[in-house]
Amino acid sequence: MRILMIGINYAPDLIGVAKYNTELCESLAAAGHDVRVVTAPPYYPDWKVPAGYRSGWYSRQRLNDVTVIRAPIYVPGRPSGAKRLLHHASFLVSAAIPVVSTALRWRPDVVFAVAPSLLSAPLAAVVARMTGAVSWLHVQDLELDAALELGMLGKTGTAHKLMLGAERLILGMFDRISTISPQMMDCLQRKGIAPERLGKFRNWIDTSVIVPGSNQTKLRADLGLKPTDIVALYSGAMSNKQGLELIIEAAAATVGIHPSLQFVLCGNGPIKPTLTRMAEGLSNVHFLDLQPSERVSELLSTADIHLLPQKVQVSDLMLPSKLAGMLASGRPVVAMAAPGTGIASETEGAGLVVAPGDARALASAIVALAGDEALRARLGAVARARAEQRWDRAAIVSSLEREFLAFAQRPTAGGSRPPQPTIPVRSIEQVTTGSRRRPEFVNRIAAGRARRHTGNVSLSKE
């Protein structure tokens, strides 16, 4: 099967949507499919293109059996609402040439667009119609809703109505739409998407790689922390939407209450300088740069408690992908979320849930866990079990592969394709996830296909 992905984020970016785009493409390629990607140069979360990728023209490379075509884009050093819009518009314009030329010459079976960037998604729907392929949109972020709620696109009015109308038009162009949580599916239905066109395709974690380990790691020693210190960790992007200032406020509130409690913020992004200024004078706050993929398991094991802050405005609109790694590490999570949201339902029983935007409630929950080792162990065990049951990479990718094969055999608006043969697992010894090769993953994909299991990891209509 030939699969063409269009998405603004891809490796070597390490976190966020790039991780899932990359792992999905490499997993499908390892299973024997022909996969091509049209993407942008790496830039996230620093919002800066590395020197080796700075070019005003297109580039093409082969990465782990995936053909990657990079289109030049505008990357703002300090992203704002207007600059982000221009950033996504530049990808729409520059990606058009490789998307159209690749689709017309190569004739894919499935054209798979990932939002963000929704602005470039119509390219996928148009070329799918031109070539008779299945058009599939996967919504990682309800980016317009989040931008409007956070006030990044100005006040309400005619402009809002025009943008929401454009969003409905784009969503209506696709044969199939998927997203990562039941709550986001409900939101898409409210936007007018028929339930039969919707599916849940959640993000994942490789539970054979991210495993519970000792908290006495080298990273802990590098930070100068004591073996008896309790580490509350945030790891991920540092931008406006996470509400990371709440962690600094919580750290300030716990000074003197629990002397061994230490806060570690690991990552990069546009608001990191602001956070470091906020933390000046707080001896219980430490910063780390984003860690390479081979140290992620060690990083997550360094924590005794994981932190998932969230601004109240966006708590219903996204299910942060970083939650999967937190759960898989076997540590309890303190999450800020409203009742009934995706974050709350995933965290309950595996940690403590407090109201979004409430720094004092966050501090109280952290202190409660820091003082109760037995509670941390009990919640951490539930977290690990939940990761294995709901977030396992091999099962989720196998489920999507089966959906691709099924949909590729159906007639589309642009024509129909002959039935696709069952694709055997390629006889290869290794498959890459990020920068590391893991031969066992191919066997797990094969086992998942053979079982043909369904359940909470499948593309279900919940």
Stockholm file with secondary structure:
# STOCKHOLM 1.0

chainA/1-462         MRILMIGINYAPDLIGVAKYNTELCESLAAAGHDVRVVTAPPYYPDWKVPAGYRSGWYSRQRLNDVTVIRAPIYVPGRPSGAKRLLHHASFLVSAAIPVVSTALRWRPDVVFAVAPSLLSAPLAAVVARMTGAVSWLHVQDLELDAALELGMLGKTGTAHKLMLGAERLILGMFDRISTISPQMMDCLQRKGIAPERLGKFRNWIDTSVIVPGSNQTKLRADLGLKPTDIVALYSGAMSNKQGLELIIEAAAATVGIHPSLQFVLCGNGPIKPTLTRMAEGLSNVHFLDLQPSERVSELLSTADIHLLPQKVQVSDLMLPSKLAGMLASGRPVVAMAAPGTGIASETEGAGLVVAPGDARALASAIVALAGDEALRARLGAVARARAEQRWDRAAIVSSLEREFLAFAQRPTAGGSRPPQPTIPVRSIEQVTTGSRRRPEFVNRIAAGRARRHTGNVSLSKE
#=GR chainA/1-462 SS CEEEEECSCCTTCCSTHHHHHHHHHHHHHHTTCEEEEEECCCCTTTTCCCGGGCCSSCEEEEETTEEEEECCCCCCSSCCHHHHHHHHHHHHHHHHHHHHHHHHHHCCSEEEEEESCGGGHHHHHHHHHHHTCEEEEEESCCHHHHHHHTTTTCSSSHHHHHHHHHHHHHHTTCSEEEESSHHHHHHHHHTTCCGGGEEECCCCBCTTTSCCCCSCCHHHHHTTCCTTCEEEEEESCCSGGGCTHHHHHHHHHHTTTSTTEEEEEECCCTTHHHHHHHTTTCTTEEEECCCCGGGHHHHHHHCSEEEECCCGGGTTTCCCTHHHHHHHTTCCEEEECCTTSHHHHHHBTTEEEECTTCHHHHHHHHHHHHTCHHHHHHHHHHHHHHHHHHCBHHHHHHHHHHHHHHHHTSCBTTBCCCCCCCCCCCCCSCCEETTEECTHHHHHHHHHHHHTCCSTTSCBCC
#=GC SS_cons         CEEEEECSCCTTCCSTHHHHHHHHHHHHHHTTCEEEEEECCCCTTTTCCCGGGCCSSCEEEEETTEEEEECCCCCCSSCCHHHHHHHHHHHHHHHHHHHHHHHHHHCCSEEEEEESCGGGHHHHHHHHHHHTCEEEEEESCCHHHHHHHTTTTCSSSHHHHHHHHHHHHHHTTCSEEEESSHHHHHHHHHTTCCGGGEEECCCCBCTTTSCCCCSCCHHHHHTTCCTTCEEEEEESCCSGGGCTHHHHHHHHHHTTTSTTEEEEEECCCTTHHHHHHHTTTCTTEEEECCCCGGGHHHHHHHCSEEEECCCGGGTTTCCCTHHHHHHHTTCCEEEECCTTSHHHHHHBTTEEEECTTCHHHHHHHHHHHHTCHHHHHHHHHHHHHHHHHHCBHHHHHHHHHHHHHHHHTSCBTTBCCCCCCCCCCCCCSCCEETTEECTHHHHHHHHHHHHTCCSTTSCBCC
//
